[in-house]
Amino acid sequence: MRQTCRSYIDIKAENPLYSRHPDMKLKTHKALSKRIKITKTGKMMKRYGGQDHFNSRDTGNAGRKKRTDHPLSTAYAKSVKSLIPNT
C-alpha cells in the first residue's frame, strides 16, 4: 500500500500546540517572548544582536544602533503574534 504525503497543514492540525480545541491551552514560545517586548500601544520592539563582545571595533553609528529598541515590521509582527498568545 502506498503512503500519501501529508501536508504541513495536516501535521499542524494534529499537533496540540496548534490546536484550537477549547480544552487545550495555546503555549507561548518562551525564547521569542524573552526577545520581544510589547508596548502599551501594541507595538513589538526588539533589540539588535551582537552586543556581547567585540563592540569596540564598531563604528559610532553601529554602537548607538545597538543601544536602542527597534519596532518589528508589520509583516513579521503578524507571524510573531501567533507564537505569543494572550499578550
PDB file with one MODEL, atoms N, CA, C and O in Angstrom:
MODEL        1
ATOM      1  N   MET A   1       0.845  -1.181   0.000  1.00  0.00           N
ATOM      2  CA  MET A   1       0.000   0.000   0.000  1.00  0.00           C
ATOM      3  C   MET A   1       0.888   1.241   0.000  1.00  0.00           C
ATOM      4  O   MET A   1       1.837   1.329   0.779  1.00  0.00           O
ATOM      5  N   ARG A   2       0.589   2.170  -0.848  1.00  0.00           N
ATOM      6  CA  ARG A   2       1.399   3.372  -0.981  1.00  0.00           C
ATOM      7  C   ARG A   2       0.967   4.436   0.025  1.00  0.00           C
ATOM      8  O   ARG A   2      -0.223   4.708   0.186  1.00  0.00           O
ATOM      9  N   GLN A   3       1.956   5.036   0.704  1.00  0.00           N
ATOM     10  CA  GLN A   3       1.652   6.094   1.664  1.00  0.00           C
ATOM     11  C   GLN A   3       1.571   7.430   0.940  1.00  0.00           C
ATOM     12  O   GLN A   3       2.382   7.735   0.065  1.00  0.00           O
ATOM     13  N   THR A   4       0.588   8.207   1.321  1.00  0.00           N
ATOM     14  CA  THR A   4       0.473   9.531   0.726  1.00  0.00           C
ATOM     15  C   THR A   4       1.244  10.523   1.571  1.00  0.00           C
ATOM     16  O   THR A   4       1.388  10.344   2.780  1.00  0.00           O
ATOM     17  N   CYS A   5       1.727  11.542   0.946  1.00  0.00           N
ATOM     18  CA  CYS A   5       2.495  12.570   1.640  1.00  0.00           C
ATOM     19  C   CYS A   5       1.525  13.517   2.343  1.00  0.00           C
ATOM     20  O   CYS A   5       0.622  14.076   1.722  1.00  0.00           O
ATOM     21  N   ARG A   6       1.727  13.686   3.645  1.00  0.00           N
ATOM     22  CA  ARG A   6       0.852  14.583   4.401  1.00  0.00           C
ATOM     23  C   ARG A   6       1.379  16.009   4.304  1.00  0.00           C
ATOM     24  O   ARG A   6       2.588  16.240   4.291  1.00  0.00           O
ATOM     25  N   SER A   7       0.479  16.931   4.238  1.00  0.00           N
ATOM     26  CA  SER A   7       0.888  18.329   4.133  1.00  0.00           C
ATOM     27  C   SER A   7       1.217  18.880   5.506  1.00  0.00           C
ATOM     28  O   SER A   7       0.884  18.282   6.529  1.00  0.00           O
ATOM     29  N   TYR A   8       1.864  20.009   5.513  1.00  0.00           N
ATOM     30  CA  TYR A   8       2.236  20.682   6.760  1.00  0.00           C
ATOM     31  C   TYR A   8       0.986  21.077   7.546  1.00  0.00           C
ATOM     32  O   TYR A   8       0.990  21.056   8.777  1.00  0.00           O
ATOM     33  N   ILE A   9      -0.066  21.431   6.843  1.00  0.00           N
ATOM     34  CA  ILE A   9      -1.311  21.849   7.499  1.00  0.00           C
ATOM     35  C   ILE A   9      -1.930  20.679   8.258  1.00  0.00           C
ATOM     36  O   ILE A   9      -2.451  20.859   9.359  1.00  0.00           O
ATOM     37  N   ASP A  10      -1.874  19.472   7.671  1.00  0.00           N
ATOM     38  CA  ASP A  10      -2.412  18.297   8.355  1.00  0.00           C
ATOM     39  C   ASP A  10      -1.636  17.999   9.633  1.00  0.00           C
ATOM     40  O   ASP A  10      -2.225  17.700  10.671  1.00  0.00           O
ATOM     41  N   ILE A  11      -0.318  18.082   9.549  1.00  0.00           N
ATOM     42  CA  ILE A  11       0.522  17.821  10.717  1.00  0.00           C
ATOM     43  C   ILE A  11       0.281  18.886  11.767  1.00  0.00           C
ATOM     44  O   ILE A  11       0.223  18.583  12.959  1.00  0.00           O
ATOM     45  N   LYS A  12       0.140  20.131  11.339  1.00  0.00           N
ATOM     46  CA  LYS A  12      -0.085  21.233  12.265  1.00  0.00           C
ATOM     47  C   LYS A  12      -1.428  21.077  12.979  1.00  0.00           C
ATOM     48  O   LYS A  12      -1.548  21.423  14.154  1.00  0.00           O
ATOM     49  N   ALA A  13      -2.429  20.561  12.281  1.00  0.00           N
ATOM     50  CA  ALA A  13      -3.748  20.392  12.868  1.00  0.00           C
ATOM     51  C   ALA A  13      -3.750  19.315  13.943  1.00  0.00           C
ATOM     52  O   ALA A  13      -4.535  19.383  14.889  1.00  0.00           O
ATOM     53  N   GLU A  14      -2.873  18.314  13.803  1.00  0.00           N
ATOM     54  CA  GLU A  14      -2.810  17.226  14.784  1.00  0.00           C
ATOM     55  C   GLU A  14      -1.979  17.591  16.010  1.00  0.00           C
ATOM     56  O   GLU A  14      -2.122  16.964  17.060  1.00  0.00           O
ATOM     57  N   ASN A  15      -1.123  18.585  15.893  1.00  0.00           N
ATOM     58  CA  ASN A  15      -0.237  18.959  16.990  1.00  0.00           C
ATOM     59  C   ASN A  15      -1.017  19.735  18.055  1.00  0.00           C
ATOM     60  O   ASN A  15      -1.687  20.714  17.727  1.00  0.00           O
ATOM     61  N   PRO A  16      -0.941  19.314  19.332  1.00  0.00           N
ATOM     62  CA  PRO A  16      -1.712  20.011  20.368  1.00  0.00           C
ATOM     63  C   PRO A  16      -1.264  21.445  20.613  1.00  0.00           C
ATOM     64  O   PRO A  16      -2.030  22.240  21.158  1.00  0.00           O
ATOM     65  N   LEU A  17      -0.048  21.792  20.224  1.00  0.00           N
ATOM     66  CA  LEU A  17       0.398  23.173  20.391  1.00  0.00           C
ATOM     67  C   LEU A  17      -0.420  24.126  19.525  1.00  0.00           C
ATOM     68  O   LEU A  17      -0.636  25.282  19.890  1.00  0.00           O
ATOM     69  N   TYR A  18      -0.871  23.632  18.379  1.00  0.00           N
ATOM     70  CA  TYR A  18      -1.583  24.467  17.441  1.00  0.00           C
ATOM     71  C   TYR A  18      -3.092  24.238  17.488  1.00  0.00           C
ATOM     72  O   TYR A  18      -3.835  24.796  16.680  1.00  0.00           O
ATOM     73  N   SER A  19      -3.536  23.424  18.425  1.00  0.00           N
ATOM     74  CA  SER A  19      -4.939  23.045  18.482  1.00  0.00           C
ATOM     75  C   SER A  19      -5.825  24.224  18.860  1.00  0.00           C
ATOM     76  O   SER A  19      -5.439  25.055  19.682  1.00  0.00           O
ATOM     77  N   ARG A  20      -6.995  24.296  18.271  1.00  0.00           N
ATOM     78  CA  ARG A  20      -7.962  25.332  18.602  1.00  0.00           C
ATOM     79  C   ARG A  20      -9.091  24.744  19.464  1.00  0.00           C
ATOM     80  O   ARG A  20     -10.138  25.370  19.633  1.00  0.00           O
ATOM     81  N   HIS A  21      -8.874  23.553  20.001  1.00  0.00           N
ATOM     82  CA  HIS A  21      -9.871  22.905  20.847  1.00  0.00           C
ATOM     83  C   HIS A  21     -10.032  23.707  22.130  1.00  0.00           C
ATOM     84  O   HIS A  21      -9.030  24.166  22.679  1.00  0.00           O
ATOM     85  N   PRO A  22     -11.252  23.895  22.633  1.00  0.00           N
ATOM     86  CA  PRO A  22     -11.443  24.754  23.806  1.00  0.00           C
ATOM     87  C   PRO A  22     -10.769  24.250  25.077  1.00  0.00           C
ATOM     88  O   PRO A  22     -10.468  25.045  25.967  1.00  0.00           O
ATOM     89  N   ASP A  23     -10.526  22.946  25.178  1.00  0.00           N
ATOM     90  CA  ASP A  23      -9.878  22.415  26.380  1.00  0.00           C
ATOM     91  C   ASP A  23      -8.370  22.572  26.356  1.00  0.00           C
ATOM     92  O   ASP A  23      -7.714  22.463  27.392  1.00  0.00           O
ATOM     93  N   MET A  24      -7.820  22.825  25.188  1.00  0.00           N
ATOM     94  CA  MET A  24      -6.368  22.938  25.052  1.00  0.00           C
ATOM     95  C   MET A  24      -5.929  24.385  25.217  1.00  0.00           C
ATOM     96  O   MET A  24      -6.598  25.307  24.752  1.00  0.00           O
ATOM     97  N   LYS A  25      -4.803  24.571  25.881  1.00  0.00           N
ATOM     98  CA  LYS A  25      -4.250  25.907  26.025  1.00  0.00           C
ATOM     99  C   LYS A  25      -3.212  26.138  24.937  1.00  0.00           C
ATOM    100  O   LYS A  25      -2.473  25.221  24.579  1.00  0.00           O
ATOM    101  N   LEU A  26      -3.149  27.354  24.410  1.00  0.00           N
ATOM    102  CA  LEU A  26      -2.093  27.710  23.474  1.00  0.00           C
ATOM    103  C   LEU A  26      -0.829  28.000  24.268  1.00  0.00           C
ATOM    104  O   LEU A  26      -0.881  28.682  25.292  1.00  0.00           O
ATOM    105  N   LYS A  27       0.289  27.493  23.809  1.00  0.00           N
ATOM    106  CA  LYS A  27       1.535  27.666  24.542  1.00  0.00           C
ATOM    107  C   LYS A  27       2.347  28.811  23.951  1.00  0.00           C
ATOM    108  O   LYS A  27       2.370  29.021  22.739  1.00  0.00           O
ATOM    109  N   THR A  28       3.010  29.543  24.839  1.00  0.00           N
ATOM    110  CA  THR A  28       3.837  30.670  24.435  1.00  0.00           C
ATOM    111  C   THR A  28       5.217  30.168  24.031  1.00  0.00           C
ATOM    112  O   THR A  28       5.784  29.299  24.693  1.00  0.00           O
ATOM    113  N   HIS A  29       5.748  30.709  22.958  1.00  0.00           N
ATOM    114  CA  HIS A  29       7.118  30.404  22.539  1.00  0.00           C
ATOM    115  C   HIS A  29       8.046  31.214  23.443  1.00  0.00           C
ATOM    116  O   HIS A  29       8.209  32.419  23.250  1.00  0.00           O
ATOM    117  N   LYS A  30       8.659  30.543  24.441  1.00  0.00           N
ATOM    118  CA  LYS A  30       9.377  31.234  25.506  1.00  0.00           C
ATOM    119  C   LYS A  30      10.608  31.986  25.005  1.00  0.00           C
ATOM    120  O   LYS A  30      10.888  33.089  25.473  1.00  0.00           O
ATOM    121  N   ALA A  31      11.342  31.405  24.063  1.00  0.00           N
ATOM    122  CA  ALA A  31      12.542  32.066  23.556  1.00  0.00           C
ATOM    123  C   ALA A  31      12.178  33.377  22.872  1.00  0.00           C
ATOM    124  O   ALA A  31      12.886  34.375  23.010  1.00  0.00           O
ATOM    125  N   LEU A  32      11.084  33.369  22.142  1.00  0.00           N
ATOM    126  CA  LEU A  32      10.651  34.572  21.440  1.00  0.00           C
ATOM    127  C   LEU A  32      10.105  35.616  22.411  1.00  0.00           C
ATOM    128  O   LEU A  32      10.334  36.812  22.231  1.00  0.00           O
ATOM    129  N   SER A  33       9.390  35.170  23.432  1.00  0.00           N
ATOM    130  CA  SER A  33       8.811  36.122  24.379  1.00  0.00           C
ATOM    131  C   SER A  33       9.884  36.839  25.197  1.00  0.00           C
ATOM    132  O   SER A  33       9.649  37.935  25.706  1.00  0.00           O
ATOM    133  N   LYS A  34      11.061  36.222  25.323  1.00  0.00           N
ATOM    134  CA  LYS A  34      12.159  36.872  26.049  1.00  0.00           C
ATOM    135  C   LYS A  34      12.886  37.898  25.180  1.00  0.00           C
ATOM    136  O   LYS A  34      13.558  38.788  25.702  1.00  0.00           O
ATOM    137  N   ARG A  35      12.754  37.778  23.869  1.00  0.00           N
ATOM    138  CA  ARG A  35      13.468  38.674  22.962  1.00  0.00           C
ATOM    139  C   ARG A  35      12.634  39.852  22.479  1.00  0.00           C
ATOM    140  O   ARG A  35      13.178  40.822  21.953  1.00  0.00           O
ATOM    141  N   ILE A  36      11.331  39.775  22.652  1.00  0.00           N
ATOM    142  CA  ILE A  36      10.437  40.809  22.129  1.00  0.00           C
ATOM    143  C   ILE A  36       9.598  41.379  23.256  1.00  0.00           C
ATOM    144  O   ILE A  36       9.035  40.639  24.063  1.00  0.00           O
ATOM    145  N   LYS A  37       9.521  42.695  23.304  1.00  0.00           N
ATOM    146  CA  LYS A  37       8.687  43.380  24.289  1.00  0.00           C
ATOM    147  C   LYS A  37       7.523  44.038  23.547  1.00  0.00           C
ATOM    148  O   LYS A  37       7.695  44.563  22.448  1.00  0.00           O
ATOM    149  N   ILE A  38       6.351  44.004  24.154  1.00  0.00           N
ATOM    150  CA  ILE A  38       5.173  44.619  23.552  1.00  0.00           C
ATOM    151  C   ILE A  38       4.840  45.881  24.328  1.00  0.00           C
ATOM    152  O   ILE A  38       4.689  45.850  25.549  1.00  0.00           O
ATOM    153  N   THR A  39       4.727  46.992  23.611  1.00  0.00           N
ATOM    154  CA  THR A  39       4.475  48.283  24.251  1.00  0.00           C
ATOM    155  C   THR A  39       2.994  48.409  24.612  1.00  0.00           C
ATOM    156  O   THR A  39       2.178  47.560  24.253  1.00  0.00           O
ATOM    157  N   LYS A  40       2.673  49.468  25.316  1.00  0.00           N
ATOM    158  CA  LYS A  40       1.295  49.705  25.731  1.00  0.00           C
ATOM    159  C   LYS A  40       0.381  49.902  24.528  1.00  0.00           C
ATOM    160  O   LYS A  40      -0.794  49.536  24.568  1.00  0.00           O
ATOM    161  N   THR A  41       0.919  50.479  23.461  1.00  0.00           N
ATOM    162  CA  THR A  41       0.117  50.703  22.256  1.00  0.00           C
ATOM    163  C   THR A  41       0.051  49.466  21.362  1.00  0.00           C
ATOM    164  O   THR A  41      -0.673  49.465  20.366  1.00  0.00           O
ATOM    165  N   GLY A  42       0.799  48.409  21.706  1.00  0.00           N
ATOM    166  CA  GLY A  42       0.730  47.161  20.946  1.00  0.00           C
ATOM    167  C   GLY A  42       1.864  46.943  19.965  1.00  0.00           C
ATOM    168  O   GLY A  42       1.882  45.936  19.257  1.00  0.00           O
ATOM    169  N   LYS A  43       2.829  47.887  19.910  1.00  0.00           N
ATOM    170  CA  LYS A  43       3.964  47.690  19.014  1.00  0.00           C
ATOM    171  C   LYS A  43       4.896  46.635  19.600  1.00  0.00           C
ATOM    172  O   LYS A  43       5.034  46.530  20.819  1.00  0.00           O
ATOM    173  N   MET A  44       5.539  45.849  18.725  1.00  0.00           N
ATOM    174  CA  MET A  44       6.519  44.854  19.162  1.00  0.00           C
ATOM    175  C   MET A  44       7.913  45.417  18.939  1.00  0.00           C
ATOM    176  O   MET A  44       8.262  45.820  17.829  1.00  0.00           O
ATOM    177  N   MET A  45       8.706  45.442  20.006  1.00  0.00           N
ATOM    178  CA  MET A  45      10.045  46.015  19.947  1.00  0.00           C
ATOM    179  C   MET A  45      11.085  44.924  20.134  1.00  0.00           C
ATOM    180  O   MET A  45      10.888  43.990  20.911  1.00  0.00           O
ATOM    181  N   LYS A  46      12.207  45.051  19.405  1.00  0.00           N
ATOM    182  CA  LYS A  46      13.298  44.097  19.526  1.00  0.00           C
ATOM    183  C   LYS A  46      14.622  44.826  19.676  1.00  0.00           C
ATOM    184  O   LYS A  46      14.722  46.013  19.366  1.00  0.00           O
ATOM    185  N   ARG A  47      15.639  44.114  20.153  1.00  0.00           N
ATOM    186  CA  ARG A  47      16.994  44.654  20.238  1.00  0.00           C
ATOM    187  C   ARG A  47      17.822  44.057  19.109  1.00  0.00           C
ATOM    188  O   ARG A  47      17.555  42.942  18.660  1.00  0.00           O
ATOM    189  N   TYR A  48      18.818  44.791  18.655  1.00  0.00           N
ATOM    190  CA  TYR A  48      19.738  44.246  17.670  1.00  0.00           C
ATOM    191  C   TYR A  48      20.699  43.288  18.353  1.00  0.00           C
ATOM    192  O   TYR A  48      21.031  43.468  19.525  1.00  0.00           O
ATOM    193  N   GLY A  49      21.143  42.280  17.633  1.00  0.00           N
ATOM    194  CA  GLY A  49      22.055  41.288  18.178  1.00  0.00           C
ATOM    195  C   GLY A  49      23.494  41.754  18.113  1.00  0.00           C
ATOM    196  O   GLY A  49      23.782  42.846  17.622  1.00  0.00           O
ATOM    197  N   GLY A  50      24.403  40.917  18.612  1.00  0.00           N
ATOM    198  CA  GLY A  50      25.833  41.198  18.552  1.00  0.00           C
ATOM    199  C   GLY A  50      26.287  42.227  19.552  1.00  0.00           C
ATOM    200  O   GLY A  50      27.128  43.064  19.225  1.00  0.00           O
ATOM    201  N   GLN A  51      25.755  42.197  20.777  1.00  0.00           N
ATOM    202  CA  GLN A  51      26.110  43.201  21.776  1.00  0.00           C
ATOM    203  C   GLN A  51      27.042  42.662  22.852  1.00  0.00           C
ATOM    204  O   GLN A  51      27.430  43.411  23.748  1.00  0.00           O
ATOM    205  N   ASP A  52      27.408  41.397  22.792  1.00  0.00           N
ATOM    206  CA  ASP A  52      28.156  40.794  23.888  1.00  0.00           C
ATOM    207  C   ASP A  52      29.630  41.206  23.907  1.00  0.00           C
ATOM    208  O   ASP A  52      30.136  41.622  24.949  1.00  0.00           O
ATOM    209  N   HIS A  53      30.318  41.099  22.781  1.00  0.00           N
ATOM    210  CA  HIS A  53      31.744  41.438  22.767  1.00  0.00           C
ATOM    211  C   HIS A  53      32.144  41.900  21.376  1.00  0.00           C
ATOM    212  O   HIS A  53      31.358  41.828  20.431  1.00  0.00           O
ATOM    213  N   PHE A  54      33.373  42.375  21.263  1.00  0.00           N
ATOM    214  CA  PHE A  54      33.912  42.947  20.021  1.00  0.00           C
ATOM    215  C   PHE A  54      33.138  44.192  19.601  1.00  0.00           C
ATOM    216  O   PHE A  54      32.937  44.423  18.409  1.00  0.00           O
ATOM    217  N   ASN A  55      32.706  44.985  20.558  1.00  0.00           N
ATOM    218  CA  ASN A  55      31.952  46.191  20.227  1.00  0.00           C
ATOM    219  C   ASN A  55      32.852  47.390  19.965  1.00  0.00           C
ATOM    220  O   ASN A  55      32.408  48.376  19.378  1.00  0.00           O
ATOM    221  N   SER A  56      34.105  47.321  20.389  1.00  0.00           N
ATOM    222  CA  SER A  56      34.985  48.474  20.197  1.00  0.00           C
ATOM    223  C   SER A  56      35.330  48.680  18.727  1.00  0.00           C
ATOM    224  O   SER A  56      35.683  49.789  18.324  1.00  0.00           O
ATOM    225  N   ARG A  57      35.233  47.644  17.939  1.00  0.00           N
ATOM    226  CA  ARG A  57      35.557  47.787  16.512  1.00  0.00           C
ATOM    227  C   ARG A  57      34.392  48.376  15.720  1.00  0.00           C
ATOM    228  O   ARG A  57      34.565  48.754  14.561  1.00  0.00           O
ATOM    229  N   ASP A  58      33.200  48.458  16.333  1.00  0.00           N
ATOM    230  CA  ASP A  58      32.048  49.028  15.636  1.00  0.00           C
ATOM    231  C   ASP A  58      32.221  50.523  15.443  1.00  0.00           C
ATOM    232  O   ASP A  58      32.899  51.190  16.225  1.00  0.00           O
ATOM    233  N   THR A  59      31.608  51.035  14.406  1.00  0.00           N
ATOM    234  CA  THR A  59      31.574  52.480  14.220  1.00  0.00           C
ATOM    235  C   THR A  59      30.614  53.081  15.247  1.00  0.00           C
ATOM    236  O   THR A  59      29.856  52.355  15.890  1.00  0.00           O
ATOM    237  N   GLY A  60      30.646  54.380  15.399  1.00  0.00           N
ATOM    238  CA  GLY A  60      29.771  55.036  16.363  1.00  0.00           C
ATOM    239  C   GLY A  60      28.306  54.826  16.058  1.00  0.00           C
ATOM    240  O   GLY A  60      27.500  54.613  16.964  1.00  0.00           O
ATOM    241  N   ASN A  61      27.959  54.886  14.781  1.00  0.00           N
ATOM    242  CA  ASN A  61      26.560  54.693  14.399  1.00  0.00           C
ATOM    243  C   ASN A  61      26.086  53.279  14.723  1.00  0.00           C
ATOM    244  O   ASN A  61      24.962  53.091  15.186  1.00  0.00           O
ATOM    245  N   ALA A  62      26.938  52.290  14.480  1.00  0.00           N
ATOM    246  CA  ALA A  62      26.562  50.901  14.759  1.00  0.00           C
ATOM    247  C   ALA A  62      26.411  50.671  16.256  1.00  0.00           C
ATOM    248  O   ALA A  62      25.515  49.942  16.684  1.00  0.00           O
ATOM    249  N   GLY A  63      27.276  51.285  17.055  1.00  0.00           N
ATOM    250  CA  GLY A  63      27.186  51.139  18.508  1.00  0.00           C
ATOM    251  C   GLY A  63      25.921  51.768  19.069  1.00  0.00           C
ATOM    252  O   GLY A  63      25.278  51.196  19.949  1.00  0.00           O
ATOM    253  N   ARG A  64      25.562  52.942  18.564  1.00  0.00           N
ATOM    254  CA  ARG A  64      24.341  53.602  19.023  1.00  0.00           C
ATOM    255  C   ARG A  64      23.095  52.832  18.576  1.00  0.00           C
ATOM    256  O   ARG A  64      22.094  52.790  19.292  1.00  0.00           O
ATOM    257  N   LYS A  65      23.166  52.232  17.402  1.00  0.00           N
ATOM    258  CA  LYS A  65      22.040  51.454  16.887  1.00  0.00           C
ATOM    259  C   LYS A  65      21.738  50.249  17.787  1.00  0.00           C
ATOM    260  O   LYS A  65      20.581  49.862  17.950  1.00  0.00           O
ATOM    261  N   LYS A  66      22.784  49.666  18.365  1.00  0.00           N
ATOM    262  CA  LYS A  66      22.618  48.505  19.240  1.00  0.00           C
ATOM    263  C   LYS A  66      22.006  48.865  20.592  1.00  0.00           C
ATOM    264  O   LYS A  66      21.442  48.000  21.263  1.00  0.00           O
ATOM    265  N   ARG A  67      22.107  50.108  20.991  1.00  0.00           N
ATOM    266  CA  ARG A  67      21.639  50.506  22.323  1.00  0.00           C
ATOM    267  C   ARG A  67      20.147  50.772  22.404  1.00  0.00           C
ATOM    268  O   ARG A  67      19.605  50.904  23.501  1.00  0.00           O
ATOM    269  N   THR A  68      19.475  50.851  21.272  1.00  0.00           N
ATOM    270  CA  THR A  68      18.066  51.229  21.293  1.00  0.00           C
ATOM    271  C   THR A  68      17.188  50.080  20.815  1.00  0.00           C
ATOM    272  O   THR A  68      17.646  49.188  20.100  1.00  0.00           O
ATOM    273  N   ASP A  69      15.924  50.113  21.218  1.00  0.00           N
ATOM    274  CA  ASP A  69      14.944  49.145  20.745  1.00  0.00           C
ATOM    275  C   ASP A  69      14.389  49.607  19.407  1.00  0.00           C
ATOM    276  O   ASP A  69      14.271  50.805  19.151  1.00  0.00           O
ATOM    277  N   HIS A  70      14.053  48.653  18.565  1.00  0.00           N
ATOM    278  CA  HIS A  70      13.534  48.961  17.243  1.00  0.00           C
ATOM    279  C   HIS A  70      12.240  48.179  17.012  1.00  0.00           C
ATOM    280  O   HIS A  70      12.146  47.023  17.424  1.00  0.00           O
ATOM    281  N   PRO A  71      11.245  48.780  16.366  1.00  0.00           N
ATOM    282  CA  PRO A  71       9.980  48.068  16.138  1.00  0.00           C
ATOM    283  C   PRO A  71      10.128  46.999  15.071  1.00  0.00           C
ATOM    284  O   PRO A  71      10.903  47.151  14.127  1.00  0.00           O
ATOM    285  N   LEU A  72       9.377  45.915  15.228  1.00  0.00           N
ATOM    286  CA  LEU A  72       9.332  44.879  14.208  1.00  0.00           C
ATOM    287  C   LEU A  72       8.512  45.374  13.025  1.00  0.00           C
ATOM    288  O   LEU A  72       7.622  46.209  13.185  1.00  0.00           O
ATOM    289  N   SER A  73       8.810  44.864  11.856  1.00  0.00           N
ATOM    290  CA  SER A  73       7.990  45.211  10.699  1.00  0.00           C
ATOM    291  C   SER A  73       6.603  44.612  10.882  1.00  0.00           C
ATOM    292  O   SER A  73       6.449  43.608  11.578  1.00  0.00           O
ATOM    293  N   THR A  74       5.612  45.207  10.274  1.00  0.00           N
ATOM    294  CA  THR A  74       4.239  44.745  10.464  1.00  0.00           C
ATOM    295  C   THR A  74       4.034  43.332   9.928  1.00  0.00           C
ATOM    296  O   THR A  74       3.260  42.563  10.497  1.00  0.00           O
ATOM    297  N   ALA A  75       4.718  42.981   8.837  1.00  0.00           N
ATOM    298  CA  ALA A  75       4.586  41.642   8.267  1.00  0.00           C
ATOM    299  C   ALA A  75       5.157  40.596   9.224  1.00  0.00           C
ATOM    300  O   ALA A  75       4.564  39.534   9.418  1.00  0.00           O
ATOM    301  N   TYR A  76       6.303  40.901   9.814  1.00  0.00           N
ATOM    302  CA  TYR A  76       6.935  39.962  10.742  1.00  0.00           C
ATOM    303  C   TYR A  76       6.170  39.914  12.058  1.00  0.00           C
ATOM    304  O   TYR A  76       6.052  38.847  12.660  1.00  0.00           O
ATOM    305  N   ALA A  77       5.652  41.042  12.512  1.00  0.00           N
ATOM    306  CA  ALA A  77       4.916  41.097  13.776  1.00  0.00           C
ATOM    307  C   ALA A  77       3.649  40.252  13.704  1.00  0.00           C
ATOM    308  O   ALA A  77       3.226  39.675  14.707  1.00  0.00           O
ATOM    309  N   LYS A  78       3.052  40.178  12.539  1.00  0.00           N
ATOM    310  CA  LYS A  78       1.839  39.384  12.376  1.00  0.00           C
ATOM    311  C   LYS A  78       2.123  37.898  12.605  1.00  0.00           C
ATOM    312  O   LYS A  78       1.328  37.217  13.254  1.00  0.00           O
ATOM    313  N   SER A  79       3.234  37.387  12.089  1.00  0.00           N
ATOM    314  CA  SER A  79       3.564  35.978  12.286  1.00  0.00           C
ATOM    315  C   SER A  79       4.054  35.712  13.708  1.00  0.00           C
ATOM    316  O   SER A  79       3.836  34.625  14.244  1.00  0.00           O
ATOM    317  N   VAL A  80       4.710  36.689  14.318  1.00  0.00           N
ATOM    318  CA  VAL A  80       5.207  36.531  15.688  1.00  0.00           C
ATOM    319  C   VAL A  80       4.054  36.506  16.678  1.00  0.00           C
ATOM    320  O   VAL A  80       4.127  35.824  17.700  1.00  0.00           O
ATOM    321  N   LYS A  81       2.991  37.245  16.384  1.00  0.00           N
ATOM    322  CA  LYS A  81       1.837  37.330  17.290  1.00  0.00           C
ATOM    323  C   LYS A  81       1.201  35.954  17.527  1.00  0.00           C
ATOM    324  O   LYS A  81       0.669  35.698  18.607  1.00  0.00           O
ATOM    325  N   SER A  82       1.253  35.078  16.533  1.00  0.00           N
ATOM    326  CA  SER A  82       0.668  33.750  16.709  1.00  0.00           C
ATOM    327  C   SER A  82       1.491  32.883  17.666  1.00  0.00           C
ATOM    328  O   SER A  82       0.964  31.945  18.264  1.00  0.00           O
ATOM    329  N   LEU A  83       2.777  33.194  17.809  1.00  0.00           N
ATOM    330  CA  LEU A  83       3.634  32.434  18.719  1.00  0.00           C
ATOM    331  C   LEU A  83       3.576  32.946  20.149  1.00  0.00           C
ATOM    332  O   LEU A  83       4.005  32.254  21.072  1.00  0.00           O
ATOM    333  N   ILE A  84       3.045  34.157  20.342  1.00  0.00           N
ATOM    334  CA  ILE A  84       2.924  34.721  21.680  1.00  0.00           C
ATOM    335  C   ILE A  84       1.447  35.023  21.931  1.00  0.00           C
ATOM    336  O   ILE A  84       1.037  36.178  21.815  1.00  0.00           O
ATOM    337  N   PRO A  85       0.632  34.013  22.273  1.00  0.00           N
ATOM    338  CA  PRO A  85      -0.778  34.272  22.526  1.00  0.00           C
ATOM    339  C   PRO A  85      -0.993  34.974  23.870  1.00  0.00           C
ATOM    340  O   PRO A  85      -0.094  35.025  24.708  1.00  0.00           O
ATOM    341  N   ASN A  86      -2.170  35.500  24.052  1.00  0.00           N
ATOM    342  CA  ASN A  86      -2.577  36.123  25.323  1.00  0.00           C
ATOM    343  C   ASN A  86      -1.704  37.304  25.717  1.00  0.00           C
ATOM    344  O   ASN A  86      -1.426  37.499  26.900  1.00  0.00           O
ATOM    345  N   THR A  87      -1.269  38.093  24.742  1.00  0.00           N
ATOM    346  CA  THR A  87      -0.467  39.278  25.078  1.00  0.00           C
ATOM    347  C   THR A  87      -1.189  40.531  24.656  1.00  0.00           C
ATOM    348  O   THR A  87      -0.679  41.634  24.852  1.00  0.00           O
TER     349      THR A  87
ENDMDL
END
